[in-house]
Amino acid sequence: MALNADNSTVPGRGRRADAARNVERLLAAARELVDKSGSEVVLDEVARKAGVGNATLYRHFPTRGDLLVAVYADEVAALCRQGADLLGDPRPADALFTWLDAFVVHVATKRALALAATEGPGAHRTRLFDKWHESMRSTATKLLRRAQDVNAVRPDLTVADLLAIASGAALSGTDVAHAQRLVGLLRSGVEVERDGTVS
C-alpha cells in the first residue's frame, strides 16, 4: 500500500499503479500481436498474453477499436519522443534525417494500424487522426527549423514539402528499405554544403 511522507496511507494510489501496469502490459501484448497478425487481433488473446483477465482488458479497452487507438497513439508518442531526443543532437541535419528515416518506417509499417484505429464514422476518429498528424508535424517542424538555422538544409524547404515527399516514399508500394533509400536521395537534394551550395 502506498504511504504519505508521514506514513499514512494514500487511498487508491496502489490501485492506480496496478491499473497503469496492467495498461502497459496490455499495450505491449497488443503491439506485439498486431505486428504479428494485423489489426484483427483477438482481444482474449491480448489479455492472455498480457497475463491479465478478460475483465481487466475490457475495463480499460471496451472494444478492439479502443485498443487499436491506444496502440497507435503509443506508436506516435514514441516517434515524437525520438524527435524530442534528437533536438539535443549537435548535428542538426543528421538529427532531422534520422527522425525522417524513422517517420518513413512508421508510415510504411503502421498505416494499416492507423486506418484500423480510425475506421468508422464520427468526428471523434477524425479529431484523433488530426491530433496525431499535428504532433508529428510539430516534431518535424522543430527539427527542420533547427537544421535551417545552421544553414544545413535549403531555407525554402517547408515541413509540408518534407513530410509530403517522405510520406510518398513510405507509400510507394516498395519495401521499407527502398523507402529509406528515397529519403537518402531527398537528403542529397536539400542538404546545403559548407560552401553554401545545395548538394
Salt bridges, closest charged atoms under 4 A:
ASP18 OD1 - ARG21 NH2 2.22
GLU32 OE2 - LYS49 NZ 3.24
ASP35 OD1 - LYS110 NZ 3.02
ASP74 OD2 - ARG31 NH2 2.24
GLU75 OE2 - ARG31 NE 3.61
GLU75 OE2 - LYS110 NZ 3.44
ASP89 OD1 - ARG91 NE 3.10
ASP94 OD2 - ARG91 NE 3.68
ASP94 OD1 - ARG187 NH2 2.54
GLU134 OE1 - ARG137 NH1 2.59
ASP156 OD1 - ARG154 NE 2.76
GLU191 OE1 - ARG187 NE 2.95
